[in-house]
Amino acid sequence: MATALTRLPDDRLSELLDGYRAAARGPRRRALAVALCIAAFTLLAGHVAEVDLPRLWEHAGAFFGYFDRITALESGGGRVWTDPAEWFWGWQKWGLLLADTLLIAYVGTALGALGGFLLSFCAAANLVPNRWLRGTARRFLEFCRTVPDIVFALIFVIAFGLGPVPGVLAIAIHSMGALGKLFSEVVENIDMKPVEGASAAGASWPAMVRFAALPQVLPNFTSYALLRFEVNVRQASVLGFVGAGGIGQDLIEAIRKFYYNDVAAILLLIILTVMLIDLGTERLRHRLIGALESRA
Amino acid sequence: MSQPISLRDAALADLAGIAARHPDTFRVLHPSRLRAAALGVGAIVLLIFGLWRLEFSPARLIDGFGQLIHFLGLMLPPDPGTWSRTLLIFRGLAETLAIAFLGTLGAAILAFPLGFLAARNTSVGRVVHFLSRRMLDSVRGIDALIWALIWVSVVGLGPFAGVLAILTSDIGTFGKLFSEAIEAADRKPVEGVTASGGGKLHGIRFGVLPAVLPVMAGHVLYMFESNTRSSTIIGIVGAGGIGLMLSEMIRTLEWGVVSFIVLLILLAVAAIDAVSGRLRAALAGRR
């Protein structure tokens, strides 16, 4: 079934090729300009950030060597996975710390979602006609989500003392900022007819929110809060670096004191936990969205 | 004014009749509502258990918030102190931006081929597809701060370790985003290229790339925004940028400097957001 395609005559072909080149020239020139800009920025940034490629080349072996070291049994002989009992010698302690980390993430997310929930209705343009109240709520939320949670944790550790309390509060405040923004966007996109109906029937502001706005936004809110919980589990695992509770404290100690096998064990535990939580919340969110679509 | 009241009265007068006609609405405990209530109670119980387990106590909270208010008073007005320190702070900010820029760019370049390997329609085989997916997942599971710690012990203290940390942690994110963009791309241009005699690579270059490049550029800009935030804190573990200064000032209780640095970070992040938001809008418009 092979069919020989005839080649176009040369003059016809060159006409087409010229057309293609002319069409491609403009975008190509623009791409070149962008690339030059990026290259200039890269050189400048490389200078500021003290990028030293020869040093990286020299130490690249050390990077992979690090993973080699953390997976080699310290008592000599073989890899860590040949002797799980020795590798995970501290599994009871780490398990508890991991549970604490999850709890920190949960309590932080719950408190943050609560705060964001209350503030989102104040920050939504369609429910709050007062510009000053709305502006204040929005600026406050912006501040809470722009300052990184670990900075809050650093400050709170000094105010509240070491332990999980500053970690929970830091996560709560940061989540409040992030969730408050998302929530208020959801609220601004609701169908306004139930709101008008409730107002027309004489509902007060809280009653209007409860019966007209809330049923529309609750599934979306839950979905966002679950997504935030995923992020917060990651965050809670490193908050211990500054003394704010969770497994991070043990991890940074293990890294700083060169307990290589412990580093490998804790990292593996964190990765597995994060993956499990991701899978679990993804399932839940799909079910939520499915329930939402079947109702619609 | 009297109309709604009479409607209400009418409804109340016939309450028993309405309840008989709509039994489902008037059931005190609807099954779906019961499940929601159980979930809510479970969530609250877990919350209370968490508060207890994590050693929350009213005395501690009151004490802590008192301290915080005291600190807030000391934070005003923001004051960097000496000129030399101001210079140091601005240098830290420049480092932070450089770290974010280089880290994002490097991660995007390295993740570009990985994205094609991890996308179902352009990968070279099921095994490669699966392995690259799992690798990207585990890279993503480790926070940038942990990568920073590891890189500091490899290349030493300084912003270079920060660049490498942002780069490594973002490869995972970019790989996932890129592969999703590639999988969502329209198949028809590829079929067109194949029909006119192009190979698989031609199909990717002329069929997939033009469609996904603007999407990818949007993701890169968005990650640059998010990385300016994460590179402000990476200095806490000694990987360069403004975070080192910030954590030191917090630990030595120089609250005026702390508020100055936080203000500076807020301004820088807002500026970057505005610029990249514009660029992203332009990209979306051109598509």
Interface residues (C-beta under 8 A of the other chain):
Chain A: L5 I38 F41 T42 L44 A45 G46 V48 A49 E50 V51 D52 R55 L56 H59 A62 F63 Y66 D100 L103 I104 Y106 V107 A110 F143 T146 V147 P148 I150 V151 L154 I155 F156 I158 A159 F160 G161 G163 P164 V165 P166 V168 A201 G202 R234 Q235 S237 V238 F241 V242 G245 L251 I252 I255 L267 I270 I271 V274 M275
Chain B: P4 A43 L46 L47 G50 L51 R53 L54 E55 F56 R60 L61 D63 G64 F65 Q67 L68 F71 A94 E95 L97 A98 I99 F101 L102 L105 D137 S138 G141 I142 D143 L145 I146 L149 I150 W151 S153 V154 V155 G156 G158 P159 F160 G162 V163 L164 G197 R229 S230 T232 I233 I236 V237 G240 L246 S247 I250 R251 L253 V258 V262 I265 L266 V269 A270
